[in-house]
């Protein structure tokens, strides 16, 4: 039974069927019901039954609507099937007029395992043509006999269909209970995992901050000792010793940059609030701060479209633009003048930014995890750095609720994209 498509099963049920909520809102209906009653399924789901099928104002004597209300009230109160027999209930046409119709409705409650009412199955049979034909061709006595026979057949059909609905109800009840338990279990597991993840992230950030902070003082001491040693032994150091000291200084400086990167990474978004930020002003300040790097690259062609004003973390967005543009300047052929284009497009729910360059690019293979901390795509000797910059970018974008990705080909430059949701 797990593989049954209940929507297909519902549509395949014999007769004209409609499902009502406890407040008589239409939840679903078969295509045959919609076709016979001249309504459109997508227009009536979610509406009140008597809003869709109002009483005919030109025939106030027709008791169909009031009889249906009484029948549904009986089912809601007693949680039992109610057979209405034959009732006259005119239905509205799309032009506002009404069409005379006769129906044989049956209202059946659907109960859960606690005997609580879930919904009502309203099943009808259109007997209009039958009654018209009988009225035209037979006397009242014959009509009464025919109606009696019809009612008897309907009673037999009701018994048969009640069994069908009961079986369907039991199947649906079991499936609802099963799925509810599964959802509750998944929600509990997700809540537990989320709680653990939040705690682990807090511990990781605290560990990175403490570790990085505690490493700074020994590094400063080490560099000071090396400097004192060089000054004291100035002129008396062998070439090999001088080279060793140079390695110590270079390694210490790299480690200091790494420690600073870790500290910066742990501080992203910490104890800050969003504010209205003009990205044009941020870009202007970033380019001013990168002036030395731009000059060392022999100048750069950097242009931008008009960028949006949005709600975000100003310092973090500055670092985001700085890292991406600095990478575009750094990762290039030595003889190539950097050309960088920054732009933004408004999507449905976010701004999509792009930073495009004419740098060396990279292979798609091997770029997996490029936004992970310490991940490097190029040799350190050729392109020095800590391997933290893109991790900074990813954390900043995710802090704003966005996404970041890149497209590139070797020798054809790279384009980095990121989104910032529209607040």
C-alpha positions as CSV (number, residue, x, y, z in Angstrom):
1,X,0.0,0.0,0.0
2,X,3.0,2.3,0.5
3,X,3.3,2.8,-3.3
4,X,-0.4,3.9,-3.8
5,X,-0.8,7.4,-5.2
6,X,-3.8,8.6,-3.2
7,X,-4.6,11.5,-5.5
8,X,-5.0,9.0,-8.4
9,X,-7.0,6.7,-6.2
10,X,-9.2,9.6,-5.1
11,X,-9.8,10.7,-8.8
12,X,-10.6,7.1,-9.7
13,X,-13.4,6.7,-7.1
14,X,-16.9,6.2,-8.6
15,X,-19.3,9.1,-8.6
16,X,-18.9,12.8,-7.9
17,X,-16.8,13.4,-4.8
18,X,-15.8,16.5,-2.8
19,X,-13.8,16.7,0.4
20,X,-14.7,19.3,3.1
21,X,-12.9,20.5,6.1
22,X,-14.6,20.8,9.5
23,X,-15.4,24.5,8.7
24,X,-16.9,23.4,5.3
25,X,-14.0,24.7,3.3
26,X,-13.4,22.8,0.0
27,X,-10.2,20.8,0.4
28,X,-10.3,18.7,-2.8
29,X,-12.7,17.4,-5.5
30,X,-12.7,14.9,-8.3
31,X,-12.6,16.1,-11.9
32,X,-16.0,14.5,-12.5
33,X,-17.5,16.7,-9.7
34,X,-16.0,19.8,-11.1
35,X,-17.2,19.0,-14.7
36,X,-20.8,18.2,-13.6
37,X,-21.2,21.2,-11.4
38,X,-19.6,23.6,-14.0
39,X,-16.8,24.9,-11.7
40,X,-13.0,25.1,-12.0
41,X,-11.1,23.1,-9.5
42,X,-8.3,25.6,-9.0
43,X,-10.8,28.4,-8.4
44,X,-12.8,26.7,-5.6
45,X,-10.2,24.9,-3.4
46,X,-9.9,26.8,-0.2
47,X,-13.3,28.5,-0.5
48,X,-16.5,27.9,1.6
49,X,-18.9,25.4,0.1
50,X,-21.9,27.7,0.2
51,X,-19.8,30.6,-1.3
52,X,-19.2,28.4,-4.3
53,X,-22.8,27.0,-4.4
54,X,-25.1,29.8,-3.1
55,X,-28.9,29.6,-3.0
56,X,-30.8,30.7,-6.1
57,X,-32.1,34.2,-5.2
58,X,-34.9,33.8,-7.8
59,X,-36.2,30.6,-6.1
60,X,-36.2,31.2,-2.4
61,X,-38.6,28.3,-1.9
62,X,-35.9,25.8,-2.9
63,X,-34.8,24.0,0.3
64,X,-31.6,22.4,-1.2
65,X,-29.1,24.7,0.5
66,X,-30.8,24.6,3.9
67,X,-31.2,20.8,3.7
68,X,-27.4,20.4,2.9
69,X,-26.5,22.6,5.8
70,X,-28.6,20.5,8.2
71,X,-27.1,17.3,6.8
72,X,-23.5,18.5,7.2
73,X,-24.3,19.8,10.8
74,X,-25.7,16.3,11.6
75,X,-22.4,14.7,10.4
76,X,-20.2,17.2,12.3
77,X,-22.2,16.6,15.5
78,X,-22.9,12.9,15.4
79,X,-19.9,11.7,13.3
80,X,-22.2,9.5,11.3
81,X,-23.1,9.1,7.6
82,X,-26.1,11.0,6.4
83,X,-28.1,10.2,3.2
84,X,-30.1,13.2,2.1
85,X,-32.2,11.4,-0.5
86,X,-33.1,13.6,-3.5
87,X,-32.9,17.4,-3.2
88,X,-33.4,20.3,-5.7
89,X,-30.3,22.4,-5.6
90,X,-29.8,24.9,-8.5
91,X,-26.2,25.6,-9.4
92,X,-24.8,28.9,-10.7
93,X,-23.6,29.4,-14.2
94,X,-20.6,31.6,-15.0
95,X,-22.9,34.3,-16.4
96,X,-24.6,34.7,-13.0
97,X,-27.8,32.7,-13.9
98,X,-28.8,29.4,-12.3
99,X,-29.4,26.0,-13.7
100,X,-32.1,23.7,-12.2
101,X,-30.5,20.5,-10.9
102,X,-31.6,17.5,-8.7
103,X,-29.1,15.6,-6.6
104,X,-28.8,12.6,-4.4
105,X,-26.1,13.6,-1.8
106,X,-24.4,11.4,0.8
107,X,-22.2,13.0,3.5
108,X,-19.7,10.7,5.2
109,X,-17.3,11.6,8.1
110,X,-13.7,10.6,8.0
111,X,-12.4,9.9,11.5
112,X,-8.9,9.4,12.9
113,X,-7.8,6.8,15.4
114,X,-9.1,8.9,18.3
115,X,-12.5,9.1,16.6
116,X,-11.9,12.8,15.9
117,X,-13.3,14.1,12.7
118,X,-10.7,14.9,10.0
119,X,-12.9,15.9,7.1
120,X,-16.2,15.1,5.3
121,X,-16.6,13.2,2.0
122,X,-19.5,14.9,0.2
123,X,-20.7,12.5,-2.6
124,X,-23.5,13.3,-5.0
125,X,-25.3,11.8,-7.9
126,X,-26.9,14.0,-10.5
127,X,-30.5,12.7,-11.0
128,X,-31.8,15.7,-13.0
129,X,-32.1,14.1,-16.3
130,X,-33.7,11.0,-14.8
131,X,-36.3,13.1,-13.0
132,X,-37.1,15.2,-16.0
133,X,-37.6,12.2,-18.2
134,X,-39.8,10.5,-15.6
135,X,-41.8,13.7,-15.1
136,X,-42.4,14.1,-18.8
137,X,-43.4,10.5,-19.6
138,X,-45.2,9.2,-16.5
139,X,-47.9,10.0,-14.0
140,X,-47.2,11.1,-10.4
141,X,-47.8,7.5,-9.2
142,X,-45.3,6.1,-11.6
143,X,-42.9,8.8,-10.7
144,X,-43.3,7.9,-7.0
145,X,-42.6,4.3,-7.8
146,X,-39.6,5.2,-9.9
147,X,-38.3,7.5,-7.1
148,X,-38.8,4.7,-4.6
149,X,-36.8,2.3,-6.8
150,X,-34.1,5.0,-7.3
151,X,-33.9,5.6,-3.6
152,X,-33.6,1.9,-3.0
153,X,-30.8,1.6,-5.5
154,X,-29.2,4.6,-4.0
155,X,-29.4,3.1,-0.6
156,X,-27.7,0.0,-1.9
157,X,-25.1,2.1,-3.6
158,X,-24.6,4.2,-0.4
159,X,-23.9,1.0,1.5
160,X,-21.5,-0.1,-1.1
161,X,-19.8,3.3,-1.3
162,X,-19.8,3.7,2.4
163,X,-17.7,0.5,2.6
164,X,-15.4,2.0,-0.1
165,X,-15.0,5.2,1.8
166,X,-14.5,3.4,5.1
167,X,-11.7,1.3,3.5
168,X,-10.1,4.5,2.0
169,X,-10.5,6.2,5.4
170,X,-8.7,3.4,7.2
171,X,-5.9,3.4,4.6
172,X,-5.5,7.2,4.8
173,X,-5.6,7.2,8.6
174,X,-2.8,4.7,8.7
175,X,-0.7,6.6,6.2
176,X,-1.3,9.9,8.1
177,X,-0.3,8.4,11.4
178,X,2.8,6.8,9.8
179,X,3.9,10.0,8.1
180,X,3.2,12.2,11.2
181,X,5.4,10.0,13.3
182,X,8.1,10.0,10.6
183,X,8.0,13.9,10.4
184,X,8.1,14.2,14.2
185,X,11.1,12.0,14.4
186,X,12.9,13.9,11.6
187,X,12.1,17.2,13.3
188,X,13.6,16.0,16.6
189,X,16.7,14.7,14.8
190,X,17.1,17.9,12.9
191,X,16.7,20.1,16.0
192,X,19.3,18.0,17.9
193,X,21.8,18.2,15.0
194,X,21.2,21.9,14.7
195,X,21.8,22.4,18.4
196,X,25.0,20.4,18.2
197,X,26.2,22.3,15.1
198,X,25.6,25.7,16.8
199,X,27.5,24.6,19.8
200,X,30.4,23.2,17.7
201,X,30.6,26.4,15.7
202,X,30.8,28.5,18.9
203,X,33.5,26.2,20.3
204,X,35.4,26.3,17.0
205,X,35.2,30.1,16.8
206,X,36.4,30.4,20.4
207,X,39.2,27.9,19.8
208,X,40.4,29.8,16.7
209,X,40.3,33.1,18.5
210,X,42.1,31.9,21.6
211,X,44.7,29.9,19.6
212,X,45.4,32.7,17.2
213,X,45.6,35.3,20.0
214,X,48.0,33.2,22.1
215,X,50.3,32.5,19.2
216,X,50.9,36.2,18.5
217,X,53.1,36.9,21.5
218,X,55.5,34.0,21.0
219,X,55.8,35.0,17.3
220,X,56.7,38.6,18.2
221,X,59.2,37.3,20.7
222,X,60.8,35.0,18.1
223,X,61.1,37.8,15.5
224,X,62.6,40.1,18.1
225,X,65.2,37.5,19.2
226,X,66.2,36.9,15.5
227,X,66.5,40.7,15.0
228,X,68.7,41.0,18.1
229,X,70.8,38.0,17.0
230,X,71.4,39.6,13.6
231,X,72.4,42.9,15.1
232,X,74.8,41.3,17.7
233,X,76.4,39.1,15.1
234,X,76.4,41.6,12.2
235,X,79.2,40.9,9.9
236,X,80.3,37.7,11.6
237,X,77.6,35.4,10.4
238,X,78.4,32.7,7.8
239,X,76.4,32.6,4.6
240,X,74.6,29.4,5.8
241,X,73.7,31.0,9.2
242,X,72.3,34.1,7.5
243,X,70.3,31.9,5.2
244,X,68.9,30.0,8.2
245,X,67.9,33.2,9.9
246,X,66.2,34.4,6.8
247,X,64.2,31.2,6.6
248,X,63.2,31.7,10.3
249,X,62.1,35.3,9.6
250,X,60.1,34.3,6.4
251,X,58.4,31.4,8.1
252,X,57.6,33.5,11.2
253,X,56.1,36.2,9.0
254,X,54.0,33.7,7.1
255,X,52.8,32.2,10.4
256,X,52.0,35.7,11.7
257,X,49.9,36.4,8.5
258,X,48.2,33.0,9.1
259,X,47.4,33.9,12.7
260,X,46.0,37.2,11.7
261,X,43.9,35.6,9.0
262,X,42.5,33.1,11.6
263,X,41.7,36.0,14.0
264,X,40.0,37.9,11.2
265,X,38.0,34.8,10.3
266,X,36.8,34.2,13.8
267,X,35.7,37.8,14.2
268,X,33.6,38.0,11.0
269,X,30.1,39.1,12.0
270,X,30.8,38.9,15.7
271,X,28.6,41.2,17.9
272,X,27.6,43.4,15.0
273,X,24.3,44.6,13.6
274,X,23.2,45.1,9.9
275,X,23.0,48.6,8.5
276,X,22.1,50.3,5.3
277,X,25.2,50.1,3.1
278,X,26.0,51.8,-0.2
279,X,28.1,49.3,-2.1
280,X,29.4,52.1,-4.4
281,X,31.0,53.9,-1.5
282,X,32.4,50.6,-0.2
283,X,34.0,49.8,-3.6
284,X,35.5,53.3,-3.8
285,X,37.1,52.9,-0.3
286,X,38.4,49.4,-1.2
287,X,40.0,50.6,-4.4
288,X,41.7,53.4,-2.5
289,X,43.1,50.9,0.0
290,X,44.4,48.7,-2.8
291,X,46.2,51.6,-4.6
292,X,49.7,50.2,-3.8
293,X,48.8,46.8,-5.1
294,X,47.3,48.3,-8.3
295,X,50.4,50.4,-8.9
296,X,52.7,47.5,-8.3
297,X,50.7,45.6,-11.0
298,X,51.5,48.4,-13.5
299,X,48.0,49.9,-13.1
300,X,44.7,48.1,-13.7
301,X,41.6,48.7,-15.7
302,X,38.9,48.5,-13.0
303,X,35.3,49.5,-13.8
304,X,32.0,48.9,-12.2
305,X,28.3,49.2,-13.0
306,X,26.1,51.1,-10.5
307,X,26.0,49.0,-7.4
308,X,23.0,48.8,-5.0
309,X,22.4,50.1,-1.6
310,X,21.4,47.3,0.7
311,X,21.2,46.1,4.3
312,X,24.4,44.3,5.5
313,X,27.6,44.4,7.5
314,X,29.7,47.2,6.2
315,X,33.2,46.1,7.4
316,X,32.6,42.5,6.2
317,X,31.4,43.6,2.8
318,X,34.5,45.8,2.4
319,X,36.6,42.7,3.2
320,X,34.7,40.7,0.7
321,X,35.3,43.1,-2.2
322,X,38.9,43.6,-1.1
323,X,39.7,39.9,-1.1
324,X,38.1,39.2,-4.5
325,X,39.6,42.3,-6.2
326,X,43.0,41.6,-4.6
327,X,42.9,38.1,-5.9
328,X,42.1,39.4,-9.4
329,X,45.2,41.6,-9.2
330,X,47.4,38.9,-7.8
331,X,46.5,35.9,-9.9
332,X,47.6,37.1,-13.3
333,X,50.4,36.7,-15.8
334,X,53.3,39.0,-14.9
335,X,53.2,40.9,-18.2
336,X,49.4,41.2,-18.2
337,X,47.7,44.4,-17.0
338,X,44.7,43.5,-14.8
339,X,41.2,44.2,-16.2
340,X,38.5,43.8,-13.6
341,X,34.7,44.3,-14.0
342,X,32.4,44.6,-11.0
343,X,28.7,44.4,-11.5
344,X,25.4,43.6,-9.8
345,X,22.0,42.4,-11.1
346,X,18.7,42.3,-9.2
347,X,17.2,38.8,-9.1
348,X,13.8,37.8,-7.6
349,X,14.9,37.8,-3.9
350,X,18.6,38.8,-4.0
351,X,21.3,41.0,-5.6
352,X,23.7,38.9,-7.6
353,X,27.2,40.4,-7.7
354,X,30.1,39.4,-10.0
355,X,33.8,40.2,-10.1
356,X,35.3,39.3,-13.5
357,X,39.0,39.4,-14.4
358,X,41.5,38.5,-17.1
359,X,43.8,36.5,-14.8
360,X,45.3,33.1,-15.1
361,X,42.1,31.3,-14.2
362,X,42.0,27.7,-12.9
363,X,41.0,24.2,-13.8
364,X,37.5,23.0,-12.7
365,X,39.1,19.8,-11.6
366,X,40.9,20.4,-8.3
367,X,38.8,23.5,-7.5
368,X,36.5,21.5,-5.2
369,X,36.4,23.1,-1.8
370,X,38.2,26.2,-3.0
371,X,36.3,28.2,-0.4
372,X,37.5,26.0,2.5
373,X,40.0,27.5,4.9
374,X,43.7,26.9,3.9
375,X,42.7,25.6,0.5
376,X,45.1,26.7,-2.3
377,X,44.7,26.4,-6.0
378,X,48.2,27.7,-6.9
379,X,51.8,27.2,-5.7
380,X,52.7,29.3,-2.7
381,X,56.2,30.2,-4.1
382,X,54.6,31.6,-7.2
383,X,51.6,33.3,-5.6
384,X,52.2,33.8,-1.8
385,X,49.3,33.9,0.6
386,X,47.6,32.2,3.6
387,X,44.8,30.3,1.8
388,X,42.2,32.0,4.0
389,X,41.0,34.8,1.7
390,X,38.3,32.8,-0.1
391,X,37.2,31.2,3.2
392,X,36.7,34.8,4.5
393,X,34.5,35.5,1.4
394,X,32.4,32.4,1.9
395,X,31.8,33.1,5.6
396,X,30.9,36.8,4.9
397,X,28.4,35.8,2.1
398,X,26.8,33.1,4.3
399,X,26.6,35.6,7.2
400,X,24.3,37.7,4.9
401,X,22.3,34.6,3.9
402,X,23.7,34.4,0.4
403,X,25.8,32.0,-1.8
404,X,29.1,32.3,-3.5
405,X,30.5,30.4,-6.5
406,X,33.0,30.8,-9.4
407,X,33.4,30.1,-13.1
408,X,36.8,29.9,-14.7
409,X,39.1,28.4,-17.4
410,X,42.9,28.3,-17.4
411,X,44.3,31.4,-19.2
412,X,40.8,32.9,-19.7
413,X,40.3,34.6,-16.4
414,X,37.8,34.0,-13.6
415,X,34.4,35.3,-12.5
416,X,33.3,35.1,-8.9
417,X,29.6,35.4,-8.2
418,X,27.9,36.0,-4.9
419,X,24.4,36.9,-3.8
420,X,23.1,39.1,-1.0
421,X,19.4,38.7,-0.1
422,X,17.1,41.7,-0.5
423,X,16.0,42.6,3.1
